[in-house]
Amino acid sequence: MGVLSSNTMLSFLIPTVVLLSLLCPASATNSAENTFVHCLVNHSEPSHPITEAIFTRNSPSFPSVLQAYIRNLRFNTSTTPKPFLIITAFQVSHVQAAVVCAQKHNFLMKIRSGGHDYEGVSYVAEVPFFILDMFNLRSIKVDMDTETAWVQAGATLGEVYYRIAEKSKTHGFPAGVCPTVGVGGHVSGAGYGNMMRKYGTSGDNVIDAQIVDAQGRLLDRKSMGEDLFWAITGGGGASFGVVISYKIKLVQVPETVTVFQVQRTLEQNATDIVYNWQHVAPTTSNDLFIRLILEVVNGTQSGTKTVRATFIALFLGDSKSLVSLLSESFPQLGLKQSDCIETSWLRSVLFWDNIDMAKPVEVLLERKPQSLRYLKRKSDYVKEPISKEGWEGIWKKMIELENGVMYFNPYGGRMDEISSTAIPLPHRAGNLWKIQYQTNWNQEGEEVIYHNIKVIRELYKYMTPFVSKNPRQAYLNYKDLDLGINHHGFSSYYEGSVYGVMYYKDNFNRLVQIKTKVDPDNFFRSEQSIPVLGHVEKVRKVIEKSLISVLLCVGANWIWKVSQSRVMRKKKIQ
């Protein structure tokens, strides 16, 4: 028998020592977790060992790794349920091992890219779970010959914008205005930004993707098929697999764009300006996006409150053209040349995120937000203009509640032109603007949390007469567990349809069919994931189809008999 060299011994011992350090003290629960870790190690490629990507609760770095991508302080408390393990995948093989072993050992997997899920769904659960953290998978490969880029799910929007601008000053990508948002969740939920009216959503500009499916296979658009590709461009990727990367289509931007921010209070004629905004913003040039922010601020007199309207815009052109456009179509705003800032498209991202525009653009490579807060969000869609009387009532309610903020994002333009079934996002023509309800706070404590969530729910309730109905629509990337939670039991399909129809409208049932086909065991699941069709639902649908067939046959038979009787009567008359 040969003698092992010292290098060979080390290559064997080091992974073994690392593995032993990951394992927990023996107990029934820990035994299952230890077996899971063994499975991960056994399923990883020797050339890319997974041990360095595994963090158990025994790991000194576990708390910092967990908290690094928690963006809502509501889910960073001592009582927040914690994962038993975090996998910070460095390789696709690590993702595949996580999927295979989690199914084998029946563990719930949560997938986190940027951690901006408003309800913490990507990193919190009420049952034993682990996190597959994607932040190490963040390569960005820009190809200017084809005007495309392959972007991994763990990259942030700021990184994507920066890398595009490195190659071209006249290209960009239509996605969100928060640079620390992760690509995986954003794009798979059809994330939007201030070029939405010009180019549609991020999901509308995806041309290929890579995903690890429930069988642990790495698939691209061709091998996954058009149905699954369609589903992950707006239906939430985490319901169907682990999105590894997207191939995105770059869009044209001018070398010079214009931004502005104009604020008006009720005392400065905000009611009239907002009333006119709702007629202008969805119908103006596709090159112009004017967001409206409504919030309560201190009034001019001591002890009083008023509502302030903030108009923040991106125009894909120069300031002279913008001022000319708005002086004709929106004179109530009173935009002046001095209100405008001409800049590059990349630097406009700094403006929209309230970052000092004098800072180096490398600030977009920072992955941590400028500040963290406790927060709650909700969403709505508006289809009809609101009367001035309606606005007066809204001001009164906002001042009464104080803490509720509303962001209005105009539709129209390209969003009107794209079919409601092109991707799972159904909110297209017929929508004037989308509402994001916000409440933010910095204080700890259950009472403070209860109060702020109550405020936003009251404002949402008050807005009921002004928004979409049957169903009242909602936006997937503004995750809101108030709309319903799926417990993945006997009534999973019915629970899922409550929020599913609000997010996807008629596209929901197609998503369910795809989910049932590609993940029949419902491995990829969360509080608001797409459900699978259970046996009861399948039988019901078969019965419904059968009944329809029977009714059609009966109807056709009746029509035939009526026609025959008429023929016979005509013959008798003759």
C-alpha positions in Angstrom: 0.0 0.0 0.0 1.4 3.4 -1.0 2.0 6.2 1.6 -0.3 9.3 1.2 1.6 12.6 0.5 1.2 15.5 2.9 -0.7 17.5 0.2 -3.1 14.6 -0.4 -3.7 14.3 3.4 -4.4 18.0 3.7 -6.8 18.0 0.7 -8.7 15.2 2.5 -8.6 16.5 6.1 -9.5 20.2 5.5 -13.0 19.6 4.0 -13.5 17.0 6.7 -12.6 19.4 9.5 -14.8 22.1 8.0 -17.7 19.7 7.7 -17.3 18.7 11.4 -17.3 22.3 12.5 -20.7 22.8 10.7 -22.4 19.9 12.4 -24.6 20.5 15.4 -24.7 18.6 18.7 -26.8 15.5 18.5 -30.6 15.7 18.9 -33.5 14.5 16.8 -33.8 17.9 15.0 -30.1 18.4 14.7 -29.6 14.9 13.5 -31.9 15.7 10.5 -30.0 18.9 9.9 -26.6 17.2 10.1 -27.8 14.6 7.6 -28.9 17.4 5.3 -25.4 19.0 5.5 -23.8 15.6 4.7 -26.1 15.4 1.7 -25.1 18.8 0.5 -21.4 17.9 0.7 -21.9 14.6 -1.0 -23.8 16.3 -3.9 -21.3 19.1 -4.5 -18.6 18.8 -7.1 -15.1 18.1 -5.7 -13.8 21.0 -7.8 -16.3 23.3 -6.2 -16.8 22.2 -2.6 -19.9 23.6 -1.0 -18.6 23.6 2.6 -17.4 27.2 2.4 -20.9 28.3 1.4 -22.7 26.6 4.4 -23.4 28.6 7.5 -25.2 26.8 10.4 -26.3 28.4 13.6 -22.9 27.2 15.0 -21.0 29.4 12.5 -19.7 32.6 14.0 -20.7 34.5 10.9 -24.3 33.2 10.9 -25.9 36.3 12.4 -24.1 38.7 10.0 -24.8 36.6 6.9 -28.5 36.4 7.9 -28.8 40.1 8.6 -26.8 41.3 5.6 -29.8 41.2 3.3 -32.7 41.9 5.6 -34.1 45.2 4.3 -37.2 45.4 6.5 -36.5 45.8 10.2 -39.9 44.2 11.1 -38.1 40.9 10.3 -34.9 41.5 12.1 -36.0 41.1 15.7 -35.1 38.5 18.4 -38.5 36.8 17.9 -38.3 36.6 14.1 -38.1 32.9 13.1 -34.5 32.1 11.9 -33.3 29.5 9.4 -31.3 26.5 10.7 -28.8 27.0 7.8 -27.8 29.4 5.1 -26.2 28.4 1.8 -24.4 31.3 0.1 -24.1 29.6 -3.3 -20.9 30.3 -5.3 -21.6 27.9 -8.1 -24.7 26.6 -9.9 -23.8 23.1 -8.6 -24.4 24.5 -5.0 -27.9 25.5 -6.1 -28.5 22.1 -7.6 -27.3 20.3 -4.4 -29.6 22.5 -2.3 -32.6 21.6 -4.4 -31.9 17.9 -4.5 -31.1 17.6 -0.8 -33.9 19.8 0.4 -36.4 17.6 -1.4 -34.8 14.4 -0.2 -34.9 15.5 3.4 -38.2 17.5 3.2 -36.9 20.9 4.2 -38.5 24.2 3.1 -36.1 26.4 1.1 -36.4 30.2 0.9 -34.6 31.9 -2.0 -33.1 35.4 -1.4 -31.4 37.6 -4.0 -31.5 41.2 -2.7 -33.7 40.8 0.4 -36.1 43.5 -0.6 -39.2 41.3 -0.3 -41.6 43.7 1.6 -43.0 40.9 3.8 -39.7 39.0 4.4 -41.1 36.0 2.5 -37.6 35.3 1.0 -36.0 34.8 4.4 -38.7 34.1 7.0 -41.0 31.1 7.6 -43.0 29.6 10.5 -41.7 26.0 9.9 -38.1 24.7 9.8 -36.4 26.2 6.8 -33.1 27.2 5.3 -32.1 30.1 3.0 -30.5 29.8 -0.4 -28.7 33.1 -0.6 -27.9 34.2 -4.2 -25.7 37.2 -3.6 -22.5 35.5 -4.6 -24.0 34.7 -8.0 -23.9 38.2 -9.4 -21.8 38.2 -12.7 -22.9 40.6 -15.4 -21.8 40.1 -19.0 -22.7 42.9 -21.4 -22.5 42.3 -25.1 -22.8 45.5 -27.1 -22.7 43.6 -30.4 -26.1 42.1 -29.6 -27.2 44.8 -27.2 -27.9 42.2 -24.6 -26.5 41.2 -21.2 -26.5 38.0 -19.1 -27.2 39.0 -15.5 -27.1 36.6 -12.6 -29.9 36.7 -10.0 -27.7 37.9 -7.1 -26.6 41.1 -8.9 -28.2 44.4 -7.9 -29.9 46.9 -10.2 -27.2 49.4 -9.4 -24.5 46.9 -10.5 -26.4 46.2 -13.8 -26.8 49.9 -14.6 -23.1 50.6 -13.8 -21.8 47.7 -16.0 -24.0 48.7 -18.9 -22.8 52.3 -18.7 -19.2 51.1 -18.7 -19.8 49.8 -22.2 -22.2 52.4 -23.6 -23.4 55.9 -22.6 -26.5 55.4 -24.8 -27.9 52.2 -23.4 -29.8 51.3 -20.3 -32.3 48.9 -18.9 -36.0 49.6 -17.9 -36.0 48.4 -14.2 -36.4 49.9 -10.7 -35.1 53.1 -9.2 -33.7 51.5 -6.1 -30.1 50.4 -6.9 -29.8 47.8 -4.1 -32.7 45.7 -5.3 -31.7 42.2 -6.4 -32.2 41.2 -10.0 -33.7 37.7 -9.3 -36.8 38.8 -7.4 -37.2 42.1 -9.3 -37.2 40.7 -12.8 -39.2 37.6 -12.0 -41.9 39.8 -10.7 -41.9 42.1 -13.7 -40.2 44.9 -11.9 -40.7 48.4 -13.3 -39.0 51.8 -13.2 -39.1 55.3 -14.7 -38.7 54.0 -18.3 -41.8 51.8 -18.0 -43.9 54.1 -20.3 -41.2 54.0 -22.9 -40.1 50.3 -22.8 -42.4 48.4 -20.5 -41.3 46.4 -17.5 -38.1 44.5 -16.9 -40.0 41.3 -17.6 -41.0 42.6 -21.0 -37.3 42.9 -21.9 -36.0 39.4 -21.0 -35.1 37.2 -24.0 -33.6 34.1 -22.2 -33.0 32.7 -18.8 -31.3 29.9 -16.8 -33.2 28.1 -14.0 -32.6 25.1 -11.8 -35.9 23.2 -11.7 -37.4 20.9 -9.2 -35.4 18.0 -10.5 -32.1 19.9 -10.1 -31.6 20.4 -13.8 -30.1 23.6 -15.2 -32.4 24.7 -18.0 -32.3 27.6 -20.5 -35.3 29.0 -22.5 -35.1 26.3 -25.1 -34.8 23.4 -22.7 -37.4 24.7 -20.2 -40.0 25.5 -22.9 -42.0 28.6 -23.6 -44.5 28.1 -20.8 -42.0 28.0 -18.0 -40.1 30.9 -19.5 -43.3 32.9 -19.7 -44.0 32.1 -16.0 -40.7 33.4 -14.7 -40.9 36.8 -16.5 -43.6 38.1 -14.2 -45.1 35.2 -12.2 -42.5 35.1 -9.5 -39.5 32.8 -10.2 -39.4 31.3 -6.7 -42.7 29.5 -7.4 -41.1 27.5 -10.2 -37.4 27.0 -9.5 -34.2 28.9 -8.7 -33.6 31.5 -11.4 -29.8 31.6 -12.0 -29.7 34.4 -14.6 -31.6 36.4 -17.1 -30.5 37.5 -20.6 -31.9 41.0 -20.9 -32.4 43.2 -23.9 -30.7 46.7 -23.5 -32.6 49.8 -24.6 -31.6 53.1 -26.1 -31.2 56.2 -23.9 -30.0 59.6 -25.0 -26.6 60.9 -23.8 -28.4 63.6 -21.9 -31.6 63.1 -19.9 -33.4 65.5 -17.6 -34.7 65.1 -14.1 -36.7 67.4 -11.8 -38.4 67.4 -8.5 -41.1 70.0 -7.8 -43.1 70.2 -4.5 -46.4 71.9 -3.8 -48.6 71.9 -0.7 -52.4 72.3 -0.5 -51.8 76.0 0.2 -49.8 76.1 -3.1 -52.7 74.9 -5.2 -51.7 71.2 -4.9 -55.3 70.0 -5.4 -55.6 71.6 -8.9 -52.1 70.4 -9.9 -52.8 66.8 -8.8 -56.1 66.9 -10.5 -54.4 67.8 -13.8 -51.5 65.4 -13.2 -53.8 62.4 -13.5 -54.9 63.5 -17.0 -51.4 64.4 -18.2 -49.0 61.8 -16.7 -50.6 58.7 -18.4 -51.1 60.4 -21.8 -48.0 62.6 -22.3 -44.9 61.7 -24.3 -43.6 58.2 -23.7 -40.2 59.8 -23.0 -41.6 61.4 -19.8 -42.4 59.7 -16.5 -43.8 61.8 -13.7 -44.2 60.1 -10.4 -46.4 61.8 -7.8 -45.7 61.3 -4.1 -48.4 62.4 -1.5 -47.5 62.8 2.2 -48.5 64.7 5.2 -46.1 67.5 6.4 -46.3 70.4 8.9 -48.4 73.3 7.8 -47.2 76.9 7.6 -49.1 77.7 10.9 -47.8 76.2 14.1 -49.5 72.9 15.0 -51.2 72.4 11.7 -50.8 69.7 9.1 -51.1 69.8 5.3 -50.5 67.5 2.3 -47.5 67.9 0.1 -47.4 66.7 -3.5 -44.0 65.9 -4.9 -43.6 65.5 -8.6 -40.4 63.7 -9.6 -39.6 63.0 -13.2 -37.3 61.5 -15.8 -37.4 62.8 -19.3 -35.4 61.1 -22.1 -34.3 64.4 -23.6 -33.0 67.9 -22.9 -34.5 70.4 -20.4 -35.5 72.9 -23.1 -37.7 70.3 -24.8 -39.2 69.2 -21.5 -40.1 72.7 -20.3 -41.7 73.3 -23.7 -43.7 70.1 -23.5 -45.0 70.8 -20.0 -45.7 74.5 -20.5 -48.2 73.4 -23.1 -49.7 70.2 -21.6 -49.3 70.7 -17.9 -49.0 74.5 -17.2 -50.5 74.1 -13.7 -47.2 72.6 -12.5 -45.3 75.8 -13.5 -42.1 74.0 -14.3 -39.1 76.3 -14.9 -35.8 75.7 -16.6 -34.1 76.2 -13.2 -36.1 73.2 -11.8 -34.4 70.9 -14.3 -31.1 69.0 -14.1 -29.5 67.7 -17.2 -27.4 64.6 -16.6 -26.5 61.2 -17.9 -29.0 58.3 -17.6 -26.6 56.6 -15.1 -26.4 59.7 -12.9 -30.2 60.1 -13.0 -30.4 56.8 -11.0 -28.6 58.7 -8.1 -31.1 61.5 -8.3 -34.0 59.1 -8.1 -32.6 57.4 -5.0 -31.8 60.6 -3.2 -28.1 60.1 -3.5 -25.9 63.2 -3.9 -25.4 63.5 -7.7 -21.8 64.8 -7.0 -20.8 61.5 -5.7 -18.8 59.1 -7.9 -21.2 56.7 -9.8 -19.3 53.8 -8.1 -21.8 54.4 -5.3 -24.2 52.3 -7.3 -21.9 49.3 -6.6 -22.7 49.5 -2.9 -25.0 46.7 -2.0 -26.3 48.1 1.3 -29.2 50.7 1.3 -28.5 54.2 2.7 -30.8 53.4 5.6 -33.0 50.6 7.0 -36.5 51.1 8.5 -39.5 49.2 9.7 -42.0 49.3 6.8 -45.3 48.0 5.4 -46.5 48.3 1.8 -49.7 47.8 -0.1 -50.7 48.4 -3.8 -53.6 49.4 -6.0 -54.5 50.3 -9.6 -56.5 53.4 -10.7 -58.6 53.2 -13.8 -60.7 56.4 -13.7 -59.7 60.0 -12.8 -60.6 61.2 -9.3 -62.8 64.2 -9.0 -61.6 67.3 -7.1 -64.1 66.4 -4.4 -62.6 63.0 -4.2 -59.1 64.5 -3.7 -60.4 66.8 -1.0 -61.7 63.8 0.9 -58.3 62.0 0.4 -56.4 65.0 1.9 -58.7 65.0 4.9 -58.2 61.3 5.5 -54.4 61.5 5.0 -54.1 64.4 7.5 -56.3 62.4 10.0 -53.9 59.4 9.7 -50.7 61.4 9.4 -48.3 58.5 8.6 -49.6 57.1 5.4 -47.8 58.0 2.1 -48.9 57.2 -1.4 -46.6 56.9 -4.5 -48.5 57.2 -7.8 -46.7 55.7 -10.8 -48.3 56.6 -14.2 -49.1 54.0 -16.9 -49.9 54.6 -20.5 -47.4 54.7 -23.3 -45.8 51.3 -24.0 -47.7 49.7 -21.2 -50.9 50.3 -23.1 -49.5 48.6 -26.2 -48.3 45.3 -24.6 -50.9 42.5 -24.3 -52.1 41.6 -20.8 -51.1 38.0 -21.5 -47.6 38.8 -23.0 -46.1 38.0 -19.6 -47.9 37.1 -16.3 -48.2 40.8 -15.3 -51.7 41.6 -16.5 -51.9 45.3 -15.6 -51.8 47.0 -19.0 -54.2 49.2 -21.0 -57.0 50.7 -18.9 -54.8 51.5 -15.9 -54.0 55.2 -15.4 -51.6 54.7 -12.5 -50.4 52.3 -9.9 -50.5 53.2 -6.2 -47.9 52.1 -3.7 -49.0 52.7 -0.1 -46.2 53.3 2.4 -45.7 53.6 6.1 -42.2 53.8 7.5 -41.0 54.0 11.1 -37.9 53.7 13.2 -39.2 52.8 16.7 -39.2 49.3 18.0 -42.1 47.6 19.7 -45.3 45.7 18.9 -47.6 48.6 19.6 -45.7 50.8 17.2 -45.9 48.1 14.5 -49.6 47.6 15.1 -50.3 51.3 14.9 -48.4 51.9 11.6 -49.9 48.8 9.9 -53.3 49.9 11.1 -52.7 53.3 9.5 -51.8 51.9 6.1 -54.8 49.5 6.1 -57.2 52.4 6.9 -55.8 54.4 4.0 -56.1 51.4 1.7 -59.7 50.9 2.8 -60.5 54.5 2.3 -59.2 54.4 -1.3 -61.6 51.5 -2.2 -64.1 53.7 -4.3 -61.2 55.1 -6.4 -59.4 51.9 -7.4 -59.9 48.8 -9.6 -62.7 46.4 -8.7 -63.7 42.8 -9.3 -60.9 42.0 -8.6 -59.2 44.8 -6.7 -55.8 44.4 -8.4 -52.4 44.3 -6.7 -48.8 44.3 -7.8 -46.7 41.2 -7.1 -43.5 43.0 -6.3 -45.3 45.0 -3.6 -45.8 41.8 -1.6 -48.8 42.2 0.8 -49.7 39.2 3.0 -53.0 41.0 3.9 -54.3 39.7 0.6 -54.1 36.1 1.8 -51.7 33.4 2.9 -51.4 29.9 1.5 -51.0 27.1 4.0 -50.5 24.5 1.3 -53.0 22.1 2.6 -56.3 20.7 1.3 -57.5 24.2 0.3 -54.2 25.4 -1.3 -55.7 26.2 -4.7 -58.5 28.2 -3.2 -56.2 30.1 -0.8 -53.9 30.8 -3.7 -56.6 32.0 -6.0 -57.6 34.8 -3.5 -54.3 36.7 -3.9 -53.4 35.1 -7.2 -56.3 36.7 -9.1 -55.4 40.1 -7.6 -51.8 39.8 -8.7 -52.3 38.1 -12.1 -56.1 38.3 -13.0 -56.8 35.8 -15.8 -53.2 34.8 -16.1 -53.4 33.1 -12.7 -54.9 29.8 -14.0 -52.2 29.5 -16.7 -49.6 29.9 -14.0 -51.3 27.2 -11.9 -51.2 24.8 -14.9 -47.5 25.5 -15.5 -46.7 25.1 -11.8 -48.6 21.8 -11.6 -46.6 20.5 -14.6 -43.1 21.6 -13.6 -43.3 21.3 -9.8 -46.2 18.8 -9.1 -45.0 18.2 -5.5 -45.0 21.9 -4.7 -41.4 22.0 -3.5 -41.0 25.7 -4.4 -43.5 27.2 -2.2 -44.0 30.2 0.1 -46.8 32.2 1.8 -48.0 33.6 -1.6 -46.6 31.2 -4.2 -48.5 29.8 -7.2 -50.4 26.7 -5.9 -50.6 23.3 -7.7 -53.8 21.7 -8.7 -54.7 19.1 -6.1 -56.8 16.0 -6.9 -60.0 17.8 -5.8 -59.3 20.7 -8.2 -58.4 18.4 -11.0 -61.6 16.4 -10.6 -63.6 19.6 -10.3 -62.1 20.9 -13.6 -62.7 17.6 -15.4 -66.4 17.7 -14.1 -66.8 21.3 -15.2 -65.4 20.4 -18.7 -67.6 17.4 -18.8 -70.7 19.4 -17.8 -69.9 22.0 -20.4 -69.5 19.3 -23.1 -72.8 17.7 -22.0 -74.6 21.1 -22.1 -73.1 21.8 -25.5 -74.3 18.4 -26.8 -77.8 18.9 -25.3 -77.9 22.4 -26.8 -76.7 21.2 -30.2 -79.2 18.3 -30.1 -82.1 20.7 -29.3 -81.1 23.0 -32.1 -81.0 20.1 -34.5 -84.5 18.9 -33.4 -86.0 22.4 -33.7 -84.6 22.8 -37.2 -85.9 19.3 -38.2 -89.3 20.1 -36.9 -89.4 23.3 -38.9 -88.4 21.4 -42.0 -91.2 18.9 -41.4 -93.8 21.6 -40.9 -92.7 23.2 -44.2 -93.1 19.9 -46.0 -96.6 19.4 -44.6 -97.6 22.9 -45.7 -96.4 22.2 -49.2 
